[in-house]
Amino acid sequence: MNFTFNTPPEIVFKSGATRALGEVVKRRFQRPILLTDKGLVDAGLVAPALTSLKSAGHDVLLFDDVAADPPAAKVKQAVAAAREHNADGVIGLGGGSSMDTAKVVAVLLNSNQTLEEIYGVDQVKAARLPLVLCPSTSGTGSEVTSISVITTEEDTKVAVVDNALYPDLAVLDPELTFGLPRHVTAATGIDAMVHAIEAYTNIHRKNPVSDALAREALRLLSANIVTACEHPGDRPAREAMLLGAMLAGQAFANSPVGAVHGMAYPLGGIFHVPHGLSNSLMLEPVLKFNAPNADHQYAELCDCIGAAAVGSNAEKCDAFIKRIVDIVEATGVERRLAQLGISHNDLPRMAEDAMKGQRVLQNNPRTVTYEDALQMYTDVL
C-alpha cells in the first residue's frame, strides 16, 4: 500500500483564538494583509483580530473586498493592494472565498507569475509568503487544503492546486461561527459532508488516513448540523461542526472530491450560487447515480450517520442515501434549481461546463457523460 498524506504543519483549535491573533501568529510577519469580506467586518467579527494584531505591533492592511467564488479580477486587486502595502505575510479570515483568495495572494506576491499561469496542478514556481488561515464557517475546510478555486474572466471555475497553498498555520476559532444564519450553517455544513463522502469514494487516492478522517468528519457533521441550524449559539454543536469541517478538509485534500463538486461548479460559475448550496443541490442526484458502483462504500458509511441499515450492500446504500436526504431536508436548504431562477433552457450549458471539470470528475466512482450530467440537472430542476 502506497500513499502520501499532507496537511498544514500547525493547527490551533481554540475558542477566542482570533481575539488573540496577534499573539497566536507571533513573529511570523510584520506587515501582513488581512483578507476578508465586508459582511464579516459589518458583523464585528474582524475588529477583534485587527485590534489584537495592531496591539502586537503588526502594521496590518485590511482588504475587505473579497467576493464570493473569488473572481480573478478581485484576486488581482488584492495582490495589487498587498504589493502597495509591501506586505510580508497574508492572513485569510472568513469563508472559503477569503481563504482561497489569501492562498493565491500569498503565492503571487513573491512571484513573477500571473494568476492565469498558476491555474492547474503544481504550476506554482516561487515560494509563497507566510500564510495564516482562519475559517469563519464550518464548511470548506480550505484552511487545511492545498486548493484554491477561482472564477475566471469567462465565468468558469478553475483550481490552483499546489502544496504551496497549505498554510503555515490554521487558526480555528469556534466563536467566529456562533450565530451564523441558518441558511449559511446548512449550506456550508452540507458542503463539508460532501467533502467527507467524496473523499471516501475517490477511485484514485483513497487511503487509510483520509478514510478515517472522512468517517469521523461525517459522524460529527451529521450528528450536529440540524442542532447548529436550529440553535445557532449551541457551543458543542458549533465546535463539532468546525472540527468536522476541518477533518473533512484534511480528507479531501489528500483524496480529492468527485462529481458532486463537478456538477456544482457551473452553478457557482454561471449563476453565482454559493458553493455550499450548489453542492447540497447536487448531492442527492449524484449519490443515486453513483450507487451502482459505490454501494459498498456508502454501506460502510451508514453507521457514521445513524442510518438504519440492514441487509445487502444495496439495501444499506439505499438507507445511507435516504438518511443523507433526510438530514439535508431537515436543514431547510433549497432543494430545486428552479428555486434559484434556473430554467430548463440553462441545463445544456451547465452540462457542457460540468464536462470541463475532469480534474474532479476523474475521481468519481462512476464515469459521468454529458447526457448523465444533463439528466442529473433535470432531476433537481
C-alpha positions in Angstrom: 0.0 0.0 0.0 1.5 3.4 -1.1 0.1 6.8 -0.3 1.2 10.3 0.7 -0.6 12.4 3.2 -0.1 16.2 3.5 -1.6 18.8 5.9 -0.5 22.1 7.5 2.4 22.0 9.9 0.4 23.7 12.7 -3.3 23.9 13.7 -4.7 25.9 16.6 -8.3 25.0 17.6 -9.4 27.3 20.5 -12.4 29.5 21.3 -11.3 33.1 21.3 -8.1 32.4 19.3 -8.8 35.2 16.8 -9.3 37.7 19.7 -5.6 36.9 20.5 -4.5 36.6 16.9 -1.5 38.9 17.4 -0.1 36.6 20.0 -1.1 33.4 18.1 0.8 34.5 14.9 3.7 35.8 17.0 6.7 36.8 14.8 5.6 35.2 11.5 5.5 38.7 9.8 5.3 42.4 10.5 3.3 43.9 7.7 0.5 41.4 6.8 -2.5 42.0 4.7 -5.7 40.6 6.2 -8.2 39.4 3.5 -11.9 39.2 4.4 -15.3 40.3 3.2 -17.5 43.3 4.2 -20.1 41.1 5.7 -17.8 39.8 8.4 -16.5 43.3 9.0 -20.0 44.6 9.4 -20.8 41.7 11.8 -18.0 42.8 14.0 -16.0 39.6 13.6 -12.9 41.1 12.1 -12.3 44.0 14.5 -11.0 41.9 17.5 -8.5 40.2 15.2 -7.3 43.6 13.9 -7.1 45.1 17.3 -5.0 42.1 18.5 -2.7 42.3 15.5 -2.1 46.0 16.0 -1.6 45.6 19.7 1.1 43.1 19.0 2.9 45.6 16.8 1.8 44.4 13.3 1.3 47.1 10.6 -1.7 45.3 9.1 -3.6 46.3 6.0 -7.3 45.3 5.9 -8.6 44.3 2.5 -12.4 43.6 2.9 -13.4 43.4 -0.7 -13.2 39.7 -1.2 -16.1 38.4 -3.3 -17.9 35.0 -3.3 -16.4 32.4 -5.7 -13.4 34.6 -6.0 -13.4 36.4 -9.3 -10.0 36.7 -11.0 -10.3 40.5 -11.1 -10.8 40.7 -7.3 -7.9 38.4 -6.6 -5.7 40.7 -8.8 -6.9 43.8 -6.9 -5.9 42.1 -3.6 -2.5 41.3 -5.0 -2.0 44.9 -6.1 -3.1 46.2 -2.6 -0.7 43.8 -0.9 2.2 44.9 -3.1 1.5 48.6 -2.4 1.5 47.8 1.3 4.8 45.9 0.9 3.1 43.0 2.7 5.4 40.3 4.1 2.6 37.9 5.1 -1.0 37.1 4.4 -4.0 36.3 6.7 -7.3 35.0 5.3 -10.2 35.3 7.7 -13.6 34.2 6.6 -15.3 31.6 4.5 -13.8 29.6 1.6 -13.6 32.6 -0.7 -11.5 34.7 1.7 -9.1 31.8 2.4 -8.9 30.8 -1.3 -8.1 34.4 -2.2 -5.5 34.6 0.6 -3.7 31.4 -0.7 -3.3 32.8 -4.2 -2.3 36.2 -3.0 0.4 34.7 -0.8 1.8 32.8 -3.8 1.7 35.6 -6.3 3.2 38.3 -4.0 6.6 36.5 -4.1 6.4 35.6 -7.8 6.7 36.9 -11.3 3.9 34.5 -12.4 0.5 35.8 -13.4 -2.7 34.4 -11.9 -3.5 32.6 -15.1 -0.1 30.9 -15.1 -0.7 29.1 -11.8 -4.1 27.6 -12.8 -4.0 23.9 -12.7 -1.9 21.3 -10.7 1.6 22.0 -9.5 2.1 25.2 -11.5 3.4 27.4 -8.7 7.1 28.2 -9.3 8.1 30.5 -6.4 7.9 30.1 -2.6 5.0 32.0 -1.1 4.9 34.5 1.7 3.9 33.3 5.3 0.2 32.4 5.3 -2.3 32.1 8.2 -5.9 31.0 7.6 -8.9 31.5 10.0 -12.2 29.9 8.9 -15.5 31.7 9.9 -17.8 28.9 8.6 -17.9 25.1 9.1 -17.8 24.1 5.5 -15.0 24.5 3.0 -12.1 23.1 5.0 -9.9 25.5 3.0 -7.8 26.2 6.0 -6.2 22.7 5.7 -6.2 22.2 1.9 -3.8 22.9 -1.0 -6.6 24.0 -3.3 -7.9 27.4 -4.3 -10.9 27.7 -6.6 -11.1 30.9 -8.7 -13.7 32.2 -11.1 -12.1 33.2 -14.4 -13.0 36.2 -16.5 -15.1 33.8 -18.6 -17.2 32.8 -15.5 -15.6 29.3 -15.4 -14.3 27.9 -12.2 -10.7 26.7 -12.2 -8.5 25.4 -9.5 -5.0 26.2 -8.3 -3.7 23.0 -6.7 -0.2 23.0 -5.2 1.3 22.1 -1.9 2.5 25.7 -1.6 -1.1 26.6 -0.8 -1.1 24.8 2.5 -0.9 27.5 5.2 1.8 27.7 7.8 -0.9 28.0 10.4 -4.6 27.2 10.6 -6.4 29.0 13.4 -9.9 27.6 14.1 -12.0 29.7 16.5 -15.5 28.3 17.1 -16.6 31.7 18.3 -16.5 33.0 14.7 -19.2 30.6 13.8 -21.7 31.4 16.6 -24.9 32.9 15.3 -24.3 32.1 11.7 -27.6 32.3 9.8 -29.4 29.0 9.3 -29.0 29.0 5.5 -25.2 29.5 5.8 -24.9 26.9 8.5 -26.9 24.4 6.4 -25.1 25.0 3.1 -21.6 25.1 4.5 -22.3 22.0 6.7 -23.6 20.0 3.8 -20.6 21.1 1.8 -18.3 19.6 4.5 -20.4 16.4 4.5 -19.9 16.2 0.7 -16.1 16.5 1.2 -16.1 13.6 3.5 -18.3 11.4 1.3 -16.4 12.1 -1.8 -13.0 11.6 -0.2 -14.2 8.2 0.9 -15.2 7.2 -2.6 -12.3 8.6 -4.6 -11.1 5.9 -7.0 -7.5 7.1 -7.3 -6.1 8.4 -4.0 -8.4 7.0 -1.3 -6.1 5.9 1.6 -6.5 4.7 5.2 -5.8 8.1 6.8 -8.2 10.0 4.6 -10.8 7.3 5.2 -10.5 7.6 9.0 -10.8 11.4 8.8 -13.8 11.2 6.5 -15.6 8.8 8.7 -15.1 10.9 11.8 -15.9 14.1 10.0 -19.2 12.6 8.7 -20.1 11.4 12.2 -19.5 14.9 13.7 -21.3 16.8 10.9 -24.3 14.6 10.5 -25.0 14.5 14.3 -24.7 18.3 14.8 -25.8 20.1 11.6 -29.5 20.3 12.5 -28.8 21.4 16.0 -26.5 24.1 14.7 -29.2 25.2 12.3 -31.9 25.4 15.0 -29.8 26.6 17.9 -27.0 28.8 16.3 -25.4 29.6 19.7 -25.1 25.9 20.8 -21.4 25.8 21.6 -20.9 22.0 21.5 -22.6 21.8 18.1 -20.6 24.7 16.7 -17.4 23.2 17.9 -18.3 19.8 16.5 -19.2 21.3 13.1 -15.9 23.3 12.9 -13.9 20.3 13.8 -15.8 18.1 11.4 -15.3 20.5 8.5 -11.6 20.6 9.2 -11.3 16.8 9.3 -13.2 16.6 6.0 -10.9 19.2 4.6 -7.9 17.1 5.5 -9.5 14.1 4.0 -10.4 15.6 0.6 -7.1 17.5 0.4 -5.5 14.1 0.1 -8.3 12.1 -1.5 -10.0 14.7 -3.8 -13.7 15.3 -4.5 -15.8 13.9 -7.3 -18.9 14.5 -9.3 -20.9 16.4 -6.7 -18.3 19.2 -6.9 -18.0 18.8 -10.7 -21.8 19.2 -11.1 -21.8 22.1 -8.6 -19.1 24.3 -10.2 -21.3 25.5 -13.1 -24.0 26.7 -10.6 -21.4 28.9 -8.9 -19.5 30.0 -12.1 -22.6 30.8 -14.2 -25.3 31.7 -11.6 -23.1 32.7 -8.6 -24.9 30.2 -6.4 -22.9 29.9 -3.1 -20.6 26.9 -3.3 -22.2 25.0 -0.3 -25.7 25.4 -1.7 -24.5 24.2 -5.1 -23.1 21.1 -3.5 -26.3 20.5 -1.4 -28.4 20.7 -4.6 -26.4 18.1 -6.5 -25.7 15.7 -3.6 -28.8 13.5 -3.9 -28.7 13.0 -7.7 -25.0 12.2 -7.7 -25.4 9.7 -4.8 -28.1 7.9 -6.7 -26.1 8.0 -9.9 -23.0 6.6 -8.1 -24.9 3.9 -6.2 -24.3 1.0 -8.7 -20.5 1.5 -8.3 -20.2 2.8 -4.8 -22.9 0.9 -2.9 -20.4 -1.0 -0.8 -18.7 2.3 0.3 -22.0 4.0 1.1 -23.0 1.0 3.1 -19.8 1.3 5.1 -20.7 4.9 6.0 -24.1 4.1 7.3 -23.0 3.8 10.9 -21.3 7.2 10.7 -24.6 9.0 10.1 -27.0 6.9 12.1 -28.7 5.3 9.2 -31.0 2.3 10.0 -29.1 -0.2 7.7 -29.6 -3.9 7.4 -29.3 -6.5 4.6 -27.3 -6.3 1.4 -24.9 -3.5 0.4 -27.6 -2.2 -2.0 -30.1 -2.0 0.9 -27.6 -0.3 3.2 -26.7 2.1 0.3 -30.4 3.0 0.0 -30.6 3.6 3.7 -27.5 5.8 3.6 -28.9 8.0 0.8 -32.3 8.2 2.5 -30.6 9.4 5.7 -28.5 11.9 3.9 -31.6 13.3 2.1 -33.5 13.5 5.5 -30.6 15.5 7.0 -30.5 17.9 4.1 -34.2 18.4 4.1 -34.2 19.0 7.9 -31.8 21.9 7.5 -34.3 23.7 5.3 -31.9 24.4 2.5 -33.2 24.9 -1.1 -33.8 21.6 -2.9 -34.6 22.6 -6.5 -32.7 24.5 -9.2 -35.9 26.4 -10.1 -35.9 27.9 -6.7 -32.8 29.8 -7.7 -34.2 31.0 -11.0 -32.5 28.3 -13.2 -34.7 27.1 -16.1 -34.7 24.1 -18.4 -33.0 26.2 -21.1 -30.0 26.7 -18.8 -29.3 23.0 -18.3 -27.4 22.2 -21.6 -24.8 24.9 -20.9 -24.4 23.7 -17.3 -23.8 20.2 -18.5 -21.3 21.4 -21.0 -19.4 23.3 -18.3 -19.6 20.3 -15.9 -17.8 18.2 -18.5 -14.8 20.6 -18.4 -14.3 19.7 -14.7 -12.3 16.5 -15.4 -9.9 17.4 -12.6 -12.6 16.3 -10.1 -14.9 14.1 -12.3 -12.0 11.7 -12.9 -12.1 10.8 -9.1 -15.8 9.8 -9.2 -16.6 6.1 -8.7 -18.8 6.2 -11.9 -17.9 7.9 -15.2 -20.1 10.9 -15.9 -21.1 11.7 -19.5 -22.7 14.9 -20.9 -26.0 13.0 -21.0 -25.6 11.9 -17.4 -24.9 15.4 -16.3 -27.9 16.8 -18.2 -30.2 14.1 -16.6 -28.9 14.8 -13.1 -29.6 18.6 -13.5 -33.0 17.7 -14.9 -33.7 15.5 -11.8 -33.3 18.5 -9.4 -34.8 21.2 -11.6 
